[in-house]
Every structure is written in structure tokens, then in C-alpha cells.
Amino acid sequence: MLGPIGVSELIIILVIVVILFGVNKLPKLGKGLGEGIRNFKDSMRAGQDDASSGKRPGNDDPTEPK
């Protein structure tokens, strides 16, 4: 079975990533990944806030009768 990932496996993964993307593109890749994770967390937090306040998604029209 597969065990926990060790240091040697992480080094191999890092070498493969550097070969595939190149050293120049790694900062852009990391920035894009960080922004994606941040947006995902913000969306999850907004969904939890809506759920706790009783709002339903797509029902933002205040003129519509309830």
C-alpha cells in the first residue's frame, strides 16, 4: 500500500515540476495557485454566511415578493 510521502518523494516531485514548467514560470504558477485557493476559500465562506443568514442563492431581487 501507499505510505506517507517522504522527503525523497517530495524532491522527485519538485524536480519533475521544474522540468515541466521551468524555473521562470514557477513564481507565476505559485501566484495563480494561491489566488485560486484564496478565491475558493472566499466563496466557501460566502456560501456559509448565506446559509447561516437564510439567504438563497440567486434570490437577490428586493422587489420580488417572498
RANOR-V11051 format. One line per field, one symbol per residue. psi: psi as a letter, one per 30 degrees, with the letter a starting at -180 (. if undefined). A space follows every 10 residues. Layout:
psi = ???
This chain:
psi = lkalkaeeee eeeeeeeeee fleffeeeee eeeeeeeeee eeeeeeeeee effglkkghg jffkl.
